[in-house]
Amino acid sequence: MSETGLVEAYERFKAEVNIPRQLRRRASAPLLVKPTRQWFASSKRLLIVGQETNGWNSTDRTIRSLEHFQCRTDGVATMLEAYSEFDFATTYPYRNSSFWRAFRLLTVGHEALWTNLYRTDVDGPVLQNCNAEDRKHLVRTQGHLLREEISELDPTVTLFLTGPRYDQTLYEVFADAEMQALWADVPEREVARVKSTSLPERTVRLYHPTFLQRSRRWHLLSRLSEWLENPQ
């Protein structure tokens, strides 16, 4: 585990972003993870992976786009500080959204960090606002970051709160990924164990909490919380 390795990965990303300028201007400032000291000392490290930033309100509002981030010499340091100050939605006006309520439920008893499958949003949700070509650009330039984060952070458990609509992106980021049913009585589409050489043995993908709430499947989060304590 290494915070230094993580920062080096982010600096390489900043230097190597190579996507059309119009897309760089539309894409938000990237989410970069800053781990705590407690993370590295803990034996129960839970990494929550969401879909995309979708307006996470970084505290430094001078970095409003991926292009601004790339132009700033202190871009990486600024976004790492923004991650710390965001403090898992403590300063966010929508801290009681379904995602952050799920985050608090699932992370009880664990040292936790949050990251995303897509590093930026693009005027909102990527799948909604980007064509196939733009998505390819984003995955090509950002996809390796999640693999490097997992390598450097070494979580004991990873939970993808991304839902099946983002499975294609997940497969593009983790080329050897396979999904299996976690529980015999719950369809794989709803909750799946994810197998990949780049992921912890205990990796699960389930619906995004907004859909779980809307479809009255919130009980799956409570069940998953119990599974985290007593995996089977």
Beta strands, then each sheet from edge to edge (+ up, - down):
strand 1: 45-50
strand 2: 111-116
strand 3: 157-160
strand 4: 178-181
strand 5: 191-195
strand 6: 202-206
sheet 1: 2+ 1+ 3+ 6+ 5- 4+
end
